């Protein structure tokens, strides 16, 4: 995901009305989760990966309405993991042709930093007064029929002084500049929203997915990744029900748990066993189960165990199993390697002999 984002949006990961790349190739999915550079449940803000559901569709319609009706700043708020970043990109996609949009994923900057970054995204060289230049550019764009819409992600990192400064810039632009910020519910959210003033319009996204929406979400993510049939069969009704029960319908947790489930299944198929944890309690005598029952007995990870398990599974297990997969494809040839190394050493020695003879001639009396 990171590599694709940089290729699409440039080194800073930002873009102006980008074209979605998801469906450019029908082979984004490899038959091995661990061999593939793409994961059907990888975190992404690509609007082409958006899966419709009632809560996000309602919030999307309200955001578009507010941005079209008024120049007042708008905030999209809600608990983390429900898809606010994705919805921000969907707003950008929905307003193509009506606004010139700039998406900034990082907001812990002063007003002049925000304006300088936005000007560079718009291919306008910032001068000594980036705030005034940003407002002037917004007015020129509005005169051509495309007001400027600034989309700010991770709004909880936004300094209150920057929020007040952006509101002042919107006032100076006189309707040529609109502002939409996404912020997660935490202790910083209240003061930041208050800094935008009483004119702020807030749209809440706080409803997780239902069981039916979770099933549709898993099915659509697999379809978007062009996953093979044998992989889709792994997410039968029982597996999806377990995902919903453990994730409580939070999309981010569904993605992470589904990815971990795929990794665990690949580990079993490849015969990989992680090293024992020396701090763990002694294991009990294993129950005698047949192969099918043992496969069904694999527990799902709960939200409380998710972060530690994700760090272990994704950063250690995936790396080790990838190496095992590659070693199966390209079997090592020790004898040939030894011959090649020996030949290189002999060649290096032969090349250095003339220089060594000259040095000895000069060094010895």
N, C-alpha and C positions, 0 to 999 in steps of 0.2 A: 504494500500500500504506500509506504513512504517513497519508494523509488518511483512509482507511477505518479504520485502527487507532484514530485519535483519535476518530472518530465513534462507534466501537463501545465503546471502553474509557475514554473521557474524555480530558482534556487530558494526562494523564500516561502514557497508553498501557497502563493496567493494567485488569484486570477480574476479576469474580467469576463464574465459570461462565458465560462469554458464549455467546450463541447464534450459531452460525456464519452469516455473511451471504452466503456464496459463491454459493448457488443461488437467491438472491432474484430475480435477473433473468436471463433467457436471453440478454441482449444485452450482456454484459460485454465482449465482444470486437468491435472494429471491424475492417473489412476491411483497414485500414491499420495496421500496427504502430506507426508513428510518429504517426498521428493519435489513437490510442487512449490513454486514461488507464490502461488495464490491459494488462499484458504477461502472456501465458500462462506465462512462465518468471520472472516477477518474484519476488523474495525475499519470502516470506510465512511466518508462523508460524500461520496459520489452520488449525486441525485438520481443516477440511473439505477442505483441499488435501493431506492426508496420503495418500501412496501406499504401500501395504503392500509389505514385503519381509521376507525371513527374519530378517535381523539385527535390524531394528527391532521386529518382532513378538516376537522372543525377549526383547529388552531390555524391551519394554513389559510383557510378562507378569511378568518378574522384578521390575520396579519396583512394580507393583501388589501383588504377593505380599508383598514386604518391607514396604510401607507398611501393609498390612492386618494383618500378623502382629506387628509390633513398633513401638515408638515411637522406636527408634534412628534417628539421622539417616542419610539415604541420599544418595549422590553418583552422578551419571551423568557419566562421563568418557569421553574419546576425542579423536581428532584433530579439528581444526576442519573444518566443512563437511559433516559426515556426517548432520546432522539432529537434533542434541541439543535445540535449542530447540523444534522441531516435536514431538519426542517428549515434551518437558515439557508442552506443551499437550494432547497426546493423553492423557497421564496425568490431567490435569485433567478432560478430557472423560470419560474412563473411570470416574472416581470421583465423578461427579455423583450426588448423593443419598446418598452415604456420608460425604463430607467437605464441609466449607465451605472452599473453596480460595481462596487469594490468590496471584496471580502478580505478581512484581516483576522487571522487566527490568534493573534497575540495583542493584548491591550494594555499591558503594564508599562505605559509610556506617557510622557507629557503630551499636551495638545499639539505642540510643534512636531513631536515625533510621529504622532498619528498622521498628521497632515503631510509630513515629508514622505512617509511610507506610501500613503495613498497617491501622492503625486507621481512617485516613481512607478507605481503599478499602472498608472494612466499614461506612462511614457512622457511625463512632463518634468523637466529638470527643476528641482526646487532651488529657490534663491535665498536671499537673506531673510525673507519674511514668509515662511511656508504657509502660515495660517491665512494671511491675506491672499496669497496666490491660490490657495485651495478654494477659498470662497469665490474668487474671480473666475476660476475654472468651472465651478459649479454653476455660476450664472451664465457662462457661455454655453454650457451643455444644456441648461434649461431653455435658453433662447432658441436652441436648435430642436427643442421638443423632447429632450431626454434628461430630466433632472437627475442629479447625482444621489445615489443611495449607498450609504456607508453601512456595511454589515460587520458588526464586531462580535467575535466569538470569545468565550471565556471572560464574560463581563465581570465576574467577581474579582478579576485581577486589575480592573480599571480603577485608577486612583480617583477619588471623589473630585479632586481639583480638575482632572482631565474631563470628567463627566460634565462639570459646570462649564468648562471651556468649550466643549463641543456644543452644548446648548446655546451658548453665545454665538458660535459660528453659524448655527442653524438660523438664529434670528437675523444675523447680518446677511445671510444668503437670501432671505425673504422668499422662502418656499422652494429655492433651487437646490437645497440640500436636505435629504431625509436621513434619519438615523434609526437603525434597528440593532439592538444589542441582546445577546442571549446570555443569561446568567443562571447558575444553579443555586438552589436553596442552601445557604449556609450563613454563618454569622456576618459575613461581609456584604451579603446581598442587600440588606435593608439600607445601610448608609449610602451605598452606591446608587440605589434607586432613588433615594431621597435627594441626592445631589442633582438629579435630572430635573427636579422641580415639580410643581403641581400639574403641569401640562402633560406629564408622562402618561402614556397609555400602556397598560400591562395586559398581556395575554398569558394565561396559565396553561402549561402542559404537565399535568400531574396524574394522568390515568395510565396505569400499565395495561398491557395487552390481556385480553381474555383468553380462555383456553382455545377457543376457535381461532382467534387472531394469532395466537402463538403457532398453531398448526399451519395456518396460511403463511405466516412469516417464515417458518423453517422451509416449507415447500418452495416458496418463491426465491429464497436465498439460494437454495440448491439449483433451481432452474436458471437463475441469473449466472451462476458459476458453470453452467453446462456440466453438472456433475453426472457421472455415469450411473446407469440404473442400479448396479450392485451397491453403490454408495447410498443412493436414495432409499434403498430397501432397509438400510440400517436405522433410518428414522421412521419406524413404523408408529402406529398409534400409541403403543405402550411407551416407546422411547420419548415421543413428543410429550405425552402426559407427564412423564417423569421430569422432563425439562421444565415444563410449566410449573409443576409443584415446587421444584427446588429454586427456580428463578423468580417466582411470583409474577411472571409476565413482564419483567424488566428486559427490554431488548438487549442491552449490553451484556447482562448476565446470561441470557439465552445464547448469544454468540460465543461467549467465553466457555460456557459449559459444553456447548456442541463441539467446539474446537478441541477441548480436552478429551471429550469422549472419542473423537476420531483418533487422536494421538494414542490414547490408551488401547484402542482396538488394533492399531497398526503395531504397537509394541508387542501385543500378544501374538499377532500373525507372524512377526519377524523373529519371535523368540527372544526378545530383549527383556532382561530382568535388571532393574535398577539396583545399585549397591544397597545393602541393608543400612538402616539408620541406627548408629550406635546408641542414640538416646532413646530409641523406641523401646517399649515394653516387650518382653519375650513373647513370641508368637505362640498361639495355642495350636494344638494338634489339628491339622486341616481336616475338614469334613470330607468324606468320600462322596463326591458328586460326579455324575457323568459329564461329558464335555459340554453338552447343551445347557445343563443346569449351571455349570460353572460359568459359562458365558453370561447367562441371565443374572447370576449372582453379583456381577460387578456393580458396586454402588456408585450412585451419582454424587458429585461433589456439591456440598451446600454452599450458600453465599459466604458463610463465615470462613470457610477453608479456601475460598476461591483464589485470593491473591497469592498465598504461599504456593498453592498447587500450580497456579499458572506460571509463576516464576520458575519452579522446578521443571514442569513439563515442557514449557515452550523454549526455555533457554538452555536446558541441559539434555533432556530426553530427546527432543527433536534433533538437536545437533548430533548426538551419538548415533541415533538410528539412521540419520541421513548418511553418516559415514559408513554404516554397515551396508546400506543399500548400494552406495557407490562401490564399495569393495566387492559386492556380488557382481556388479556389472563389469568392472575392470579388475580381474584377478591379478594379484601381484606376480611378478616374474623375478624372483631373487637372483637367479643365475645371470640373466641378461643384465640386470641392474649392476651386479658386481663387475661384469665384464666392461660395461659402459664406464663405470667409475674408474676402473683400472686404466682403461684407454685414455680417459681424460687426464689422469695423473701422469701417465707416461708422456703424453703430448705436451703437458705443461713443463715437465722436466726437460724434454728435448728442446723446447723453445727457449728455456732459460740457460742452457749450457753455453751458447756463444757469449751471452752477456756475462756469465760467471767467469769464463776464460779471460775476457778482456779485463774484468775487475781484478782478477788474480795477477795478471801481467803487470798492471799498474801498481798494485798494492805491494807486491814482492820486489825486493831489490834485485 
